[in-house]
Amino acid sequence: MKAFILVLLLVSVNLTASEKAPNHSIPKETFPGWKCKDGYVQKWSKCVKIKVPKHGKLLEDGKGWNCNEGYERYRGTCRKARSRNIK
């Protein structure tokens, strides 16, 4: 039984090690051996481009986005900021 588990473990490690890094990634020392470039985010085993909406900008860390001045986040978009009158 122990031998079977060892063989299973070795096979799974070998499969993981042989996986190719996805497009838009760079090598990394730790698991999984790659990370996504700026402007991309990891989704499962792929790097997916971050969709920055109109009137938005990519954050400096390259991992997200924010709205430009005068705009606010709203349902994945940037809309003109509402004025807030406080009485």
N, C-alpha and C positions, 0 to 999 in steps of 0.2 A: 504494500500500500504506500509506504514512504517513497519507494522508487517511482511509482506512478505519479505521485504528487510532484516529485523533483523533475521528472520529465515534462510534465505539464507546465511547471513553472519556467523551465528552460525554453520551451517552445514559445510561451507567451512573451518572455523577455526578448527572445530573438525576433519575433514578429514586431514588437514595439520598436526595437532598435533599427529594424530594416525599413520602417516607415520613412518616406521622404518628407522633408520639410515642405510646407505648402508655399504657394506663390505669395509674394509680399511679406516674407518672413526673413529673419536673420538668425544665425546660430546662437545658441545659449548653452552654458555649461550644465544647467540643471534640467530636470524633466520638464517638458517633453523634448528638450534639446533645441528648441527654437522659440522665438517670440515674434509677434507681429511688428512690422515697421510702423512708424508714426503715421497716423491717418487711417490705420486699420485696427480692428478689434478681433480677438479670437472668438470664434463660434465653432465649438466642437474641435475638429482638427483642421480648420481652415482660417484664413485671415480675410475678413470681410471689410470692405471700404466703409468708413464712417460717412454717413450721408449728412452733410452740413446744409441746412436749409438756407434759402435766400435771406439775407440780412443776418447771417450767422457767421461765426469764425471758429476754426479749429483751436482747441486749447493748446497752450505751450507744451504740455506733456504729450500731446498727440493722441490722447485717449478719449477725447470727447469734444463737445462743442458748446458754445455759449452764444447768446444773441449780442449783436452790436448795440451800442449805446442808443437809447430811445426805443428799443424793442424788448419784448419779454417772451420767454418760452411759453408756448401754448400748443399742446398736443403734437409735439414733434416738429413744430414750426416756430418762426419768430414773427410775432405780430406787433404792430405799433403799440407802444406802452400806453395804457390808459392813464389819464391824469387822476390823481387821488386827492380830492378835496376833503380835508379833515376840518370839521367844525368844532 
